[in-house]
């Protein structure tokens, strides 16, 4: 039977026909193209180019943006796509998140009209790949102290510095790079052939193996003056992007959790020990019930946040809570699913260990679990705890 | 130019569990409905034909409101005109009534080419295409497995284990499709946004009198319990049974 997903609280009835159609489109594609091929892609350490083409053809890249080749669909629809993509693999959702939320969104919201027309249609179609350079080797959770610097040289900017942990970097045609210009953080559009720019791939990952992760290196990199994002200054720029990406993650994590739950349920029903399926044992049922409970809560959280996104009534703290909670529950479900699978849980015959390893990265990127706790702590107490004199 | 009509039927997902309650299939227990698979091949050829000729497509389904989904799915792939044939007084129509209703609606549509699947995935009667053609007085070609609709004179291929024939028909005509080699296209987000705006015309039609009464539905007989063989010593016996009894090796 076609994959149906977990829907204990009848989320289906809360979705519009178009949202269901988009979800089913992504779901079918993931079932037919990602699930049968993801282990090989992880083994080879590649993001197959045909996946880029297919994501562009489906129109899911930047699908919640308006105009310039973007569909202008609801954020709930975009979230449902993220859920299905990450059911396949976090690396696939990461590709779409980075392209849409981190690379296309800043051009769409902070770029000039010329920049929008030049970049967005080709990025929406998947012809051009984008990446997002904020994190540096020594500045992860604290991007405000970034070292990467831009200098106004009259007819161009000169960029120097390095970024790290950049999804899509090596395969990107366009990089959105955040650097300090006269001490103020600004966004720059760097193209892959700009002189002084290189993007070597980072290797040796045990996580997100079917996703390209790179360094971005700028050595006297010359950037034309019309490549600065004119309509944003300061950390607001990158943080706006991150909020969008974090929103996608809170749905994506539900997809990864559903994949683990589905596998654990099937395994528990078919694995016979002591003459019975292990699903008949109360300890296993307890685990499955916990998984269902957490997935359902995560779904309701994501849907409620999605409706707030569409209504424009969301807050950054709500996104922090949802990202933190849903990744946390998905990672715990992956670990619990591995436990139910016994020794078989470590094999690539099942998706469990792959999701588990992926989710360790997802827990850390786009704001670590602890940073999101600090964001909530500041919201509760009114006291920020990020910086202090020691 | 005259247009293209494609007949689409909504059926239970081909892997859905079908339950029978009080002698009837319990439709309320079916959670997933899809476009009948052979109709999807007819739709794909219709879209290719439209792309090559510029003709417009009218997708027609007969069914209750839930059948709107097959029309919206078709709209997401580029179908412009959507018609659902239904009357709330209808309950269970027999095949002649379905043919009657569809042919009545088709008489009002300017279509030189009428495409549909060779049979539906639920009833498997294969009667709708030929029956509609008969009522409209059209020629009918069934079980088409390949189509070339790229030029001015579309041609269609019927294949079997003994060979194939390629046919170039005059119009108007009704053609039914089996599985073709053509890969079915996927919808995309832009198409789904278009489908959101697409209007479905809901029409009733004369259905005539029922010719067949369904007496009862019954689930298939339960399979006998399997046999269990243990240990390497049982291998010759298992092989023998697979060869002589099950006849699978």
Interface residues (C-beta under 8 A of the other chain):
Chain A: X1 X2 X4 X17 X18 X21 X22 X25 X28 X29 X57 X58 X59 X60 X63 X71 X72 X73 X77
Chain B: X13 X15 X16 X31 X32 X69 X72 X73 X76 X186 X187 X188 X189 X190 X191 X192 X193 X195 X196
